[in-house]
Amino acid sequence: MPEWVEYLLRILLAVGLGFVIGIERQLRLKVGGIRTHAVVAAGACIFMLISKYGFGDTANFDASRIASQVVSGISFIGAGMILYREQSVHGLTSAAGIWLTAAIGMAVGAGMYYVALGGALIVIVVQLIFHIPLKIFKDRHYNEIKVVFKSPTDDCPDVIKNLFDITNFTDFKAERQDGDIVYSAVIHSKRQVDASFIRNAVNDYPFVISVEKTESDR
């Protein structure tokens, strides 16, 4: 098999592993999805190929130098995913996932296929386990949602609380817009909030302006 064919197959494997890791993130509506993880894995793999094979037998060349720069360079992408909002950190797990995906791509580029496959499997299993609604994780597992609504009647905030099965708002603001008082609330709910739930909430409650599932650190 020509060397360039083997290199392309390695890149494809890296893309495939990044794709699989990205599926879990995208299904949970996180910042880094399928495309981000696939591109990061492919890029890290290509850099590793260049590092290991691109310079031939040049004297005094340390192939590990390029690989080490990938480790530090990918941190800039991860840092861009981390946000500090409402006295809490958001996106930390997604950033760590990007960092790990780069490592998996580098392992594929170096020809360490079992390490790459095992690493991808481990991170996917860990992510899935920590999202199982077991009692040990129950108190930590929640969705962060931002709700914007009007309050034509006094019981509208209570309706919102019942809808999301909460007792208090994490953050609550009010502002005047076009003569109306519009409220925005950040809540932490253990309810499963997906696209169908959001659509029904907006359709069934006319005073609800928008429902947005925001990024948490899981």
trRosetta pair geometry for C-beta under 8 A, 3 or more apart (Angstrom, degrees):
i j d omega theta_ij theta_ji phi_ij phi_ji
1 5 5.2 -114 178 78 95 126
1 6 5.6 105 121 -54 122 97
2 5 4.7 93 66 1 86 104
2 6 7.3 -156 96 -4 47 85
3 6 5.7 -58 -155 37 38 111
3 7 6.3 38 150 -21 70 105
3 53 7.4 -177 175 -175 131 150
4 7 5.5 -49 -147 35 36 115
4 8 6.4 37 153 -19 65 103
5 8 5.8 -54 -150 36 32 110
5 9 6.5 33 151 -20 64 105
6 9 5.6 -54 -149 35 33 113
6 10 6.5 37 151 -22 64 102
7 10 5.6 -52 -154 31 34 113
7 11 6.7 34 149 -19 64 102
7 49 5.4 88 -145 -145 109 145
7 53 7.4 -121 -91 61 124 153
8 11 5.5 -50 -151 34 36 113
8 12 6.4 38 150 -19 66 103
9 12 5.5 -51 -148 36 35 113
9 13 6.4 38 152 -20 65 103
10 13 5.6 -52 -149 34 33 112
10 14 6.4 35 151 -20 65 104
10 45 5.9 -180 135 -175 95 124
10 49 6.8 143 87 -75 140 121
10 108 5.2 152 -173 152 87 93
10 109 5.9 111 150 -101 132 43
10 111 7.3 -62 -108 -82 134 58
11 14 5.6 -53 -150 35 33 113
11 15 6.4 35 151 -20 65 104
11 42 5.6 51 -166 -142 89 85
11 45 5.2 160 -107 108 59 137
11 46 6.3 38 -105 -66 113 84
11 49 7.7 -41 -62 -25 94 146
11 108 7.9 139 -83 123 24 126
11 109 7.9 44 -78 -89 63 84
12 15 5.6 -51 -148 35 33 113
12 16 6.4 37 152 -22 65 104
13 16 5.5 -53 -149 34 33 114
13 17 6.5 29 155 -16 66 104
13 45 7.9 151 71 -118 81 154
13 108 5.2 -174 96 -149 110 134
13 113 7.2 -44 162 -126 159 97
13 116 7.3 78 137 115 115 148
14 17 6.0 -55 -148 37 31 107
14 18 6.3 29 154 -15 64 108
14 41 4.3 -178 165 149 87 98
14 42 5.4 143 103 -88 116 46
14 44 7.1 -161 -166 69 138 87
14 45 3.7 -114 -44 -46 168 145
14 104 7.1 150 -138 120 78 83
14 105 4.3 70 -157 -127 123 77
14 108 4.2 -166 -72 67 92 153
14 109 6.9 21 -65 -45 142 80
14 116 7.5 -77 -98 -162 70 145
15 18 5.8 -59 -147 41 30 110
15 19 6.1 38 151 -28 65 106
15 38 4.9 40 -156 -164 73 94
15 41 6.1 166 -87 89 31 115
15 42 4.9 28 -75 -69 87 106
16 19 5.5 -51 -148 30 30 117
16 20 6.6 28 155 -19 63 102
17 20 5.8 -50 -149 33 34 110
17 21 6.5 30 154 -14 65 105
17 41 5.9 -177 77 -154 91 156
17 101 7.7 168 118 -144 94 80
17 104 5.4 -133 127 146 139 133
17 105 7.5 -172 73 -73 119 63
17 108 7.0 -174 17 -52 140 138
17 116 6.1 -96 -71 161 170 103
17 117 7.2 -124 -100 -97 126 50
17 120 4.4 -111 -159 -86 107 153
18 21 5.8 -56 -147 40 33 108
18 22 6.0 33 155 -21 67 112
18 37 4.1 178 -178 138 85 80
18 38 4.1 151 103 -97 117 37
18 39 7.3 -157 143 21 155 31
18 40 6.2 167 -134 63 137 79
18 41 3.0 -147 -52 3 125 137
18 42 6.8 -88 15 -23 151 74
18 101 5.2 79 -116 -166 88 119
18 104 7.2 168 -68 85 73 123
18 105 6.6 19 -56 -67 117 107
19 22 5.8 -62 -147 39 26 112
19 23 6.8 40 153 -36 62 96
19 34 5.7 28 -143 -161 64 95
19 37 6.9 170 -71 93 21 107
19 38 4.8 39 -67 -85 72 111
20 23 5.9 -39 -157 11 33 116
20 24 8.0 30 152 -13 56 95
20 120 6.2 68 78 174 125 125
20 124 6.6 -43 140 -77 103 142
21 24 6.5 -55 -171 28 40 107
21 25 7.2 28 143 -9 68 109
21 37 5.0 -152 84 -176 101 150
21 41 7.8 134 34 -54 126 133
21 97 6.4 172 163 -175 118 108
21 100 7.8 -161 -153 97 155 105
21 101 5.5 -165 81 -94 155 108
21 104 7.6 150 -30 32 148 159
21 120 6.0 -110 -56 -145 106 90
21 123 6.2 13 -122 97 114 126
21 124 6.3 -122 -104 -71 65 93
22 25 5.5 -59 -152 42 45 111
22 26 5.8 39 155 -20 77 109
22 32 6.9 -103 -124 140 88 83
22 33 5.4 69 -178 154 104 41
22 34 3.7 133 120 -109 128 38
22 35 7.1 163 -177 14 159 28
22 36 6.4 156 -119 60 125 74
22 37 3.3 -162 -63 34 105 130
22 38 6.0 -63 -3 -29 149 80
22 101 7.8 50 -54 -106 86 150
23 26 6.0 -61 -144 39 28 106
23 27 6.2 28 160 -21 65 108
23 34 6.0 43 -71 -89 54 101
24 27 6.1 -55 -146 34 26 110
24 28 6.8 9 158 -4 60 111
24 124 6.0 175 -34 -133 146 80
24 127 5.1 82 156 114 151 148
24 128 7.0 -100 -127 -62 132 81
25 28 6.2 -73 -156 46 29 100
25 30 4.3 -82 -172 56 84 127
25 31 7.9 -54 173 56 119 48
25 32 5.4 -25 153 88 157 76
25 33 5.8 -157 101 -108 103 40
25 34 7.8 -179 64 -52 97 49
25 37 6.9 140 28 -37 137 132
25 94 6.1 102 -143 -117 128 91
25 97 6.2 164 -71 111 133 166
26 29 7.4 39 -176 -78 38 28
26 30 7.0 -92 -76 43 27 80
26 33 3.6 68 -87 -143 103 96
26 34 5.2 -26 -28 -27 147 84
28 131 7.5 -115 -92 -109 135 153
29 213 5.5 58 100 97 155 128
29 215 8.0 -139 120 -89 82 69
30 33 7.1 160 73 -73 75 66
30 91 7.6 134 -168 -118 94 68
30 93 7.6 -83 -137 87 146 102
30 94 4.8 179 165 -84 123 124
30 215 6.3 86 -140 -128 60 98
31 36 8.0 10 126 3 70 169
31 81 4.8 158 97 -146 151 102
31 91 5.3 18 0 -123 142 111
31 94 4.8 113 48 138 98 168
31 215 5.6 20 -43 -109 96 147
32 36 4.2 -116 -153 90 81 147
32 37 6.1 98 155 -50 108 85
32 81 6.1 -25 -38 -110 104 149
32 94 4.5 153 18 -175 105 106
32 95 7.7 147 -18 -71 134 36
32 97 6.3 -175 76 83 139 117
32 98 5.4 -142 -112 -63 166 107
33 36 5.7 101 49 15 52 102
33 37 7.2 -113 115 0 27 97
34 37 6.3 -68 -151 41 25 103
34 38 6.0 19 160 -16 66 114
35 38 5.8 -60 -143 40 28 110
35 39 6.0 24 162 -16 67 110
36 39 6.1 -61 -146 39 25 105
36 40 6.2 23 158 -17 64 111
36 98 6.8 -54 145 -104 112 110
37 40 5.8 -56 -143 38 29 111
37 41 6.2 29 159 -18 65 108
37 97 7.1 -48 -99 140 115 106
37 98 6.9 -127 -98 -104 69 65
37 101 4.8 -130 -150 -126 85 162
38 41 5.9 -57 -148 37 28 109
38 42 6.3 25 155 -16 64 109
39 42 5.7 -56 -145 39 31 110
39 43 6.1 31 157 -19 66 108
40 43 5.8 -55 -145 38 28 110
40 44 6.3 26 158 -16 64 108
40 74 6.8 84 -156 -135 112 117
40 77 7.0 -172 -103 105 120 164
40 98 5.5 -143 -114 -158 173 83
40 101 5.0 73 97 105 122 120
40 102 5.4 -76 164 -71 104 80
40 105 6.7 -156 126 -16 64 148
41 44 6.0 -57 -146 38 28 108
41 45 6.3 30 154 -21 63 108
41 101 5.1 -83 -65 168 90 95
41 102 7.1 -138 -90 -91 45 34
41 104 6.0 -31 -123 87 105 99
41 105 3.7 176 -160 -72 54 113
41 108 7.5 47 178 22 98 138
42 45 5.6 -57 -149 36 30 113
42 46 6.4 28 155 -18 66 105
42 105 6.5 -93 -24 -135 14 132
43 46 5.8 -54 -147 35 31 108
43 47 6.4 30 155 -17 65 106
43 102 7.7 -37 80 -120 95 89
43 105 6.9 37 63 148 52 161
44 47 5.8 -54 -148 38 32 112
44 48 6.4 32 153 -20 64 106
44 70 5.5 109 -130 -176 82 138
44 74 7.0 6 -82 -71 113 136
44 101 7.5 160 9 123 144 67
44 102 4.1 156 -75 -156 146 67
44 103 7.3 -69 174 -39 157 15
44 104 7.7 89 85 67 143 53
44 105 3.2 107 72 89 110 125
44 106 4.8 -73 161 -48 108 75
44 109 6.9 -142 127 -10 66 133
45 48 5.7 -58 -151 36 30 111
45 49 6.4 32 151 -20 65 104
45 105 4.2 -101 -40 -179 80 88
45 106 6.8 -143 -84 -75 44 27
45 108 5.0 -29 -111 82 114 108
45 109 4.0 168 -155 -58 57 102
46 49 5.5 -51 -148 34 34 113
46 50 6.4 35 153 -18 65 103
46 109 6.9 -120 -27 -104 14 132
47 50 5.7 -53 -149 37 32 111
47 51 6.1 35 152 -22 65 108
47 66 5.9 -160 174 154 91 109
47 67 7.2 141 128 -97 102 50
47 69 7.9 -127 -178 80 136 94
47 70 4.9 144 107 -80 151 127
47 106 7.3 -39 78 -100 99 87
47 109 7.1 -31 68 -125 55 177
48 51 5.4 -52 -145 36 33 115
48 52 6.1 17 161 -9 67 111
48 66 7.8 170 -100 108 34 109
48 67 5.9 53 -110 -101 77 96
48 70 7.2 -40 -58 -14 78 163
48 105 7.1 173 -1 129 127 75
48 106 4.5 144 -67 -142 135 63
48 107 8.0 -106 -119 -10 172 15
48 108 7.6 130 62 73 147 61
48 109 2.8 121 78 98 122 140
48 110 5.3 -82 173 -45 131 76
49 52 6.2 -64 -141 44 26 99
49 53 5.7 -35 -179 35 66 110
49 54 6.8 86 126 -41 67 100
49 109 4.7 -111 -42 -156 72 105
50 53 7.3 -80 -119 58 15 69
50 54 3.8 0 -155 -16 58 148
50 55 7.9 65 169 -27 66 84
50 66 6.3 -113 97 157 98 164
51 54 6.9 31 -20 24 15 108
51 63 5.0 108 160 -176 81 82
51 64 7.3 77 174 -94 127 17
51 65 7.5 -171 -139 62 109 59
51 66 3.6 -153 -96 69 107 124
51 67 5.0 132 159 -44 172 82
51 109 7.8 73 40 134 102 132
52 63 5.4 73 -101 -176 45 140
52 109 6.9 161 10 143 127 93
52 110 6.1 147 -57 -112 151 66
55 58 4.8 -64 160 12 102 124
55 61 5.2 -145 128 167 145 164
55 63 7.2 -165 42 -95 123 86
58 61 4.2 61 87 -23 103 137
62 65 4.8 88 94 -26 100 105
63 66 6.9 -48 -174 27 52 101
63 67 7.2 44 139 -10 72 110
64 67 5.3 -60 -153 44 50 115
64 68 5.9 51 151 -26 79 104
65 68 5.9 -54 -149 33 29 110
65 69 6.7 29 153 -20 62 105
66 69 5.7 -56 -154 33 35 112
66 70 6.9 43 148 -26 65 97
67 70 5.7 -47 -158 23 37 114
67 71 7.2 39 147 -21 63 99
67 106 6.1 101 -145 -153 99 129
67 110 7.9 37 -106 -67 138 120
68 71 5.6 -47 -159 26 41 116
68 72 7.0 26 151 -5 68 103
69 72 6.0 -58 -149 45 39 102
69 73 5.5 39 155 -24 72 115
70 73 5.6 -58 -134 42 27 111
70 74 6.1 29 166 -25 65 106
70 102 6.2 -175 156 172 104 119
70 106 6.1 154 97 -81 151 125
71 74 6.6 -55 -149 28 19 106
71 75 7.6 30 146 -31 52 100
71 102 7.3 157 -102 117 46 129
71 103 7.6 48 -105 -83 88 86
72 75 5.7 -44 -168 10 41 120
73 76 6.3 -41 -175 12 48 108
74 77 5.6 -47 -166 33 56 112
74 78 6.4 54 140 -17 75 104
74 98 6.5 -169 172 136 108 95
74 99 5.8 140 117 -113 121 60
74 102 4.2 -57 -99 -56 166 168
75 78 5.4 -55 -147 41 39 113
75 79 6.0 45 153 -27 71 103
75 99 6.9 37 -89 -100 62 111
76 79 5.7 -48 -144 31 30 113
76 80 6.8 35 154 -23 59 103
77 80 5.9 -56 -159 29 33 113
77 81 7.2 29 148 -18 62 104
77 95 8.0 169 111 -137 67 78
77 98 5.8 -126 110 152 113 148
78 81 5.8 -60 -161 30 39 111
78 82 7.0 34 150 -23 69 105
78 95 3.5 95 -168 -166 89 92
78 96 7.1 85 -147 -57 132 30
78 98 5.0 -172 -84 71 87 122
78 99 5.3 8 -69 -50 148 98
79 82 5.9 -57 -153 28 39 111
79 95 6.9 84 -60 -140 25 137
81 91 4.3 -161 146 171 81 128
81 94 5.0 -123 162 100 143 113
81 95 4.4 -179 70 -72 119 88
81 98 6.9 145 -2 -3 150 141
82 89 6.6 -16 -167 -169 98 97
82 90 7.2 149 -157 79 48 51
82 91 4.7 -160 -100 87 39 110
82 92 5.8 54 -115 -83 104 61
82 95 5.2 -16 -51 -38 96 151
83 89 7.5 149 81 -160 46 50
83 90 4.6 -20 65 64 94 104
83 91 5.5 81 12 8 81 127
83 215 6.9 95 35 75 124 127
84 87 8.0 15 177 -111 89 16
84 88 7.5 172 -153 83 59 29
84 89 5.9 -28 -101 -101 71 62
84 90 7.5 174 -88 18 22 81
85 88 6.7 -32 74 62 59 74
85 90 5.8 -13 30 1 107 129
85 214 7.9 -101 91 166 149 143
86 170 6.7 62 170 137 143 117
86 171 5.5 -101 -127 -42 128 144
86 186 6.0 -106 -89 88 164 167
88 217 7.3 -127 159 -20 99 119
89 92 5.4 42 135 -41 118 121
89 217 5.4 53 100 -82 83 137
90 144 7.8 -91 -109 49 121 158
90 214 7.1 -47 -140 146 152 101
90 215 4.5 105 171 103 117 95
90 216 6.0 -88 -127 -131 87 20
90 217 5.6 -121 -119 -62 34 75
91 94 4.9 -56 -160 44 68 116
91 95 5.7 71 142 -26 86 100
91 215 5.3 25 -63 146 83 138
91 217 6.7 -45 24 -107 25 63
92 95 5.8 -55 -149 36 31 111
92 96 6.4 29 154 -17 65 106
92 217 4.4 17 29 -151 104 104
93 96 5.6 -54 -147 38 33 111
93 97 6.3 39 151 -24 65 105
93 217 5.7 120 -10 167 94 57
93 218 5.4 64 -11 -135 154 24
94 97 5.5 -52 -149 33 32 116
94 98 6.7 35 152 -20 64 100
94 215 7.4 -50 -5 -160 141 125
95 98 5.8 -50 -153 31 34 111
95 99 6.6 35 149 -18 63 105
96 99 5.5 -53 -151 36 36 116
96 100 6.3 33 152 -16 68 106
97 100 5.7 -55 -145 40 32 108
97 101 6.1 37 153 -24 66 105
97 123 7.0 130 -126 176 82 135
97 127 7.9 41 -97 -79 124 133
98 101 5.6 -51 -144 34 31 114
98 102 6.6 36 153 -22 62 100
99 102 5.9 -52 -158 30 30 113
99 103 6.9 30 146 -17 61 103
100 103 5.4 -51 -154 33 40 115
100 104 6.5 41 149 -20 68 101
100 119 7.1 -163 178 167 101 114
100 123 5.7 142 132 -93 150 151
101 104 5.5 -50 -149 34 36 113
101 105 6.4 39 150 -19 65 103
102 105 5.6 -52 -150 36 33 113
102 106 6.4 35 151 -20 65 104
103 106 5.6 -52 -149 35 33 113
103 107 6.5 37 151 -22 64 102
103 119 6.9 -118 107 173 106 159
104 107 5.6 -49 -149 32 34 114
104 108 6.7 35 151 -18 64 101
104 116 4.9 103 -165 -146 76 80
104 119 5.1 -161 -95 95 97 128
104 120 5.5 86 -138 -62 149 90
105 108 5.7 -52 -152 34 34 111
105 109 6.4 34 151 -18 65 106
105 116 7.8 96 -68 -131 16 121
106 109 5.5 -54 -148 38 34 113
106 110 6.3 27 155 -15 66 108
107 110 5.8 -60 -148 41 30 107
107 112 4.3 -80 -170 74 84 110
107 113 7.8 152 139 -81 95 19
107 115 4.7 -127 -162 98 137 110
107 116 4.0 177 99 -69 118 89
107 119 6.6 126 18 15 161 143
108 111 7.7 50 179 -67 31 19
108 112 7.4 -91 -70 59 23 65
108 113 6.7 57 -119 -102 65 60
108 116 4.6 72 -60 -100 78 165
112 115 4.0 -7 146 31 112 123
112 116 6.1 128 98 -24 77 90
113 116 5.7 -58 -148 38 32 110
113 117 6.1 26 159 -14 68 109
114 117 5.8 -54 -140 42 31 108
114 118 5.9 30 160 -17 65 112
115 118 5.9 -59 -142 42 24 109
115 119 6.0 26 158 -21 63 111
116 119 5.9 -56 -144 36 25 111
116 120 6.4 23 158 -16 62 107
117 120 6.0 -56 -148 36 29 109
117 121 6.3 27 155 -17 64 109
118 121 5.7 -57 -147 38 30 111
118 122 6.2 32 156 -22 66 107
119 122 5.8 -54 -146 33 29 111
119 123 6.5 22 160 -14 65 106
120 123 6.2 -58 -147 37 28 104
120 124 6.4 25 157 -16 64 110
121 124 6.0 -61 -149 38 29 109
121 125 6.2 26 157 -18 66 110
122 125 5.9 -59 -148 38 28 109
122 126 6.2 28 156 -20 65 108
123 126 5.7 -53 -145 37 32 113
123 127 6.4 33 156 -20 64 105
124 127 5.8 -55 -149 36 30 111
124 128 6.3 26 155 -16 65 109
125 128 5.8 -59 -148 40 30 109
125 129 6.1 31 156 -23 66 108
126 129 5.9 -54 -144 33 28 111
126 130 6.5 17 162 -11 63 109
127 130 6.4 -66 -150 40 26 103
127 131 6.7 9 157 -7 62 114
128 131 6.1 -72 -152 43 31 103
128 132 7.0 47 150 -42 66 93
129 132 5.8 -39 -159 3 37 114
130 137 6.2 163 -160 -120 57 147
130 218 7.0 -136 128 -161 122 116
131 137 7.9 -137 -102 141 13 156
131 141 7.1 125 -137 -129 51 124
131 218 7.5 146 -82 149 90 119
132 137 6.9 105 74 39 66 144
133 137 7.1 -130 -137 81 28 106
133 138 6.3 58 -171 -98 72 81
133 141 6.4 -145 -111 86 70 162
134 137 5.2 71 61 22 82 98
134 138 6.8 -118 100 -43 37 84
135 138 5.2 -29 -141 -10 35 125
137 140 5.6 -77 -167 52 62 103
137 141 5.2 58 141 -36 94 116
138 141 6.0 -64 -139 30 26 109
138 190 7.7 25 -172 -135 76 139
140 218 7.9 124 144 -67 100 150
141 190 6.5 73 102 -129 82 91
141 218 7.7 -107 -119 92 64 169
142 188 4.5 36 146 177 147 93
142 189 6.2 142 -165 69 93 24
142 190 5.3 -64 -109 -78 75 62
142 216 7.4 155 85 -99 75 164
143 188 7.3 159 75 -155 39 51
143 189 5.4 -28 61 68 91 80
143 190 7.4 143 12 -108 81 16
143 191 6.8 -73 34 69 125 63
143 192 7.6 114 -26 -128 141 24
143 193 4.7 -174 123 23 164 119
143 213 6.1 -46 180 -140 116 105
143 216 7.2 -140 -140 -18 37 135
144 170 7.9 -39 -136 25 92 158
144 186 6.7 -2 -173 -173 94 96
144 187 7.5 164 -151 84 50 42
144 188 5.7 -23 -97 -100 68 71
144 213 7.2 110 80 -164 57 60
144 214 4.8 -59 107 66 106 97
144 215 7.5 -20 62 75 125 20
144 216 4.8 141 2 -67 117 102
145 164 6.6 -146 52 -121 143 143
145 186 7.4 164 84 -152 42 51
145 187 5.4 -19 63 62 90 89
145 188 7.9 162 20 -90 75 23
145 189 6.0 -9 10 16 122 116
145 193 5.8 -154 -76 -128 128 174
145 211 6.3 -11 -175 -170 116 87
145 212 6.8 150 -161 79 64 45
145 213 5.5 -36 -103 -102 79 57
145 214 6.8 166 -107 10 22 83
146 184 6.6 0 -176 -174 97 97
146 185 7.3 165 -153 84 52 43
146 186 5.3 -23 -99 -98 74 72
146 187 8.0 159 -91 18 27 70
146 210 7.9 2 108 109 89 98
146 211 7.6 158 83 -157 53 40
146 212 4.5 -12 59 62 99 102
146 214 5.5 67 -16 -34 103 119
147 160 6.0 152 121 -152 160 127
147 164 7.7 -127 -42 -35 143 142
147 184 7.2 166 86 -152 47 50
147 185 5.1 -13 60 61 94 92
147 186 8.0 172 20 -85 71 25
147 187 6.5 8 3 6 114 116
147 208 6.8 -59 -166 -141 101 100
147 210 7.4 178 -150 91 41 56
147 211 5.5 -3 -107 -109 77 74
147 212 7.8 -168 -72 26 36 68
148 182 6.5 10 -176 173 96 106
148 183 7.1 169 -152 89 49 51
148 184 4.8 -15 -101 -101 79 81
148 185 8.0 173 -80 20 36 65
148 208 7.7 104 81 -169 53 59
148 209 4.4 -57 107 68 98 113
148 210 4.6 22 43 47 111 90
148 211 7.9 -145 27 -66 68 39
148 212 8.0 35 -6 0 98 104
149 156 6.4 -168 134 163 129 124
149 160 6.4 -158 21 -78 158 131
149 182 7.5 168 88 -158 23 68
149 183 5.6 -21 67 64 71 97
149 185 7.7 -23 23 12 101 107
149 205 7.6 -23 -127 130 128 121
149 207 5.3 58 -173 133 100 85
149 208 4.8 -38 -102 -110 107 50
149 209 5.7 -172 -94 6 38 82
150 156 7.4 -77 106 -168 50 169
150 180 5.8 -34 -122 168 122 129
150 181 7.1 117 -142 81 75 62
150 182 5.9 -49 -86 -107 72 64
150 183 7.2 141 -108 16 22 86
150 207 4.8 -116 66 -160 82 88
150 209 6.8 91 -19 -41 82 105
151 154 7.3 51 166 -108 111 24
151 156 4.1 -159 -129 52 77 141
151 157 6.6 0 -112 -36 130 81
151 181 6.8 -41 40 93 96 108
151 183 6.0 43 -26 -6 112 131
151 207 6.7 88 -88 178 30 140
152 156 6.8 106 38 -51 58 136
152 207 5.9 -133 6 -99 98 127
153 156 5.7 130 66 -35 72 91
155 158 4.9 -55 -166 44 70 117
155 159 6.0 79 134 -30 84 96
156 159 5.4 -50 -148 31 36 115
156 160 6.6 39 154 -20 66 100
156 207 5.5 -81 -131 110 132 157
157 160 5.5 -51 -152 33 36 114
157 161 6.5 37 151 -20 67 104
157 169 7.7 -72 -158 -36 110 125
157 183 7.5 -62 -84 123 96 169
157 185 7.8 122 -131 -55 92 155
158 161 5.5 -50 -148 35 36 114
158 162 6.4 35 153 -17 66 104
159 162 5.8 -55 -148 38 31 109
159 163 6.3 38 152 -27 64 105
159 205 6.8 156 139 -128 131 135
160 163 5.6 -52 -148 30 30 116
160 164 6.6 -1 164 8 64 107
160 185 6.8 96 145 53 153 150
160 187 7.7 -174 150 -42 106 153
160 208 7.7 140 -97 -92 97 104
161 164 6.7 -75 -148 51 26 88
161 165 7.9 81 161 -98 57 4
161 166 5.2 -107 -149 72 73 77
161 167 6.7 62 -166 -117 124 16
161 168 7.8 26 -120 -59 122 16
161 169 7.8 -95 -85 -52 96 78
162 165 7.1 24 -166 -77 32 45
163 201 6.3 94 179 -125 139 109
163 205 7.3 -51 -82 -35 150 152
164 187 5.5 81 111 120 160 149
164 189 4.0 -94 177 -96 103 144
164 191 5.6 -130 -153 15 58 136
164 193 7.9 3 -125 -76 97 121
165 189 6.1 105 59 -150 81 100
165 190 6.7 -68 92 52 122 86
165 191 5.5 132 28 -50 115 109
166 169 7.5 93 119 -77 138 44
166 187 5.3 -144 -5 -168 170 121
166 188 7.0 125 -114 69 131 56
166 189 5.5 -88 -52 -93 111 83
169 172 4.3 82 100 -60 146 106
169 185 4.4 -82 -139 -158 132 115
169 186 6.9 102 -179 61 88 49
169 187 5.6 -71 -128 -84 64 87
170 185 7.7 120 44 176 67 77
170 186 4.7 -65 72 101 107 91
170 187 5.8 163 5 -108 95 30
170 188 5.6 79 -48 -13 131 94
171 185 6.7 163 85 -155 59 49
171 186 4.0 26 43 36 103 110
172 183 6.9 -16 -166 -168 84 106
172 184 7.7 164 -151 87 39 50
172 185 5.0 1 -106 -109 73 88
172 186 7.9 -128 -59 28 46 66
173 183 6.9 154 84 -156 48 58
173 184 4.9 -9 61 59 99 92
173 185 7.6 -174 25 -75 63 48
174 181 5.6 1 -173 -175 111 102
174 182 7.1 156 -153 79 60 40
174 183 5.1 -25 -98 -99 79 74
174 184 7.9 -179 -80 20 34 66
175 181 7.5 157 81 -151 24 59
175 182 5.9 -26 67 62 74 88
175 184 7.8 4 12 2 102 105
176 179 7.2 8 -176 -107 99 8
176 180 7.1 155 -154 78 61 33
176 181 6.0 -39 -97 -95 64 58
176 182 7.5 128 -127 15 14 81
177 180 5.7 -29 71 65 74 85
177 181 8.0 116 24 -122 73 13
177 182 4.7 3 19 -3 122 129
182 209 6.9 7 -147 -14 113 153
186 214 7.5 -26 -135 18 103 145
189 193 6.6 87 80 -40 124 123
191 197 7.3 158 141 -158 116 156
192 197 6.9 169 105 -39 68 149
193 197 5.1 -122 -139 83 51 143
193 198 6.6 70 -178 -54 89 88
193 211 7.8 -134 -163 156 123 122
193 213 5.3 163 114 -90 124 121
194 197 5.3 100 47 10 60 102
194 198 7.2 -120 104 -3 32 92
195 198 5.8 -57 -148 38 32 110
195 199 6.2 33 155 -21 66 108
196 199 5.8 -55 -146 36 30 112
196 200 6.3 25 157 -15 65 108
197 200 6.0 -59 -148 39 28 108
197 201 6.3 31 155 -23 64 108
198 201 5.7 -55 -148 33 30 113
198 202 6.6 23 158 -14 64 106
198 211 4.6 -161 -140 87 88 120
198 213 7.1 -99 -69 -25 131 101
199 202 6.2 -61 -152 38 29 105
199 203 6.2 18 156 -12 66 114
200 203 5.7 -61 -140 44 31 107
200 204 5.5 17 168 -12 70 117
201 204 6.4 -58 -129 42 21 100
201 205 6.1 -24 -179 25 59 113
201 208 5.8 -85 147 122 87 170
201 211 5.2 44 87 -27 138 156
202 205 7.2 -77 -130 56 15 79
202 208 5.4 -127 -112 102 51 114
202 209 8.0 -20 -129 138 96 12
202 210 7.1 10 -100 -113 120 33
202 211 6.2 -133 -55 7 94 106
205 208 4.3 64 95 -6 108 114
208 211 6.5 2 173 -45 125 99
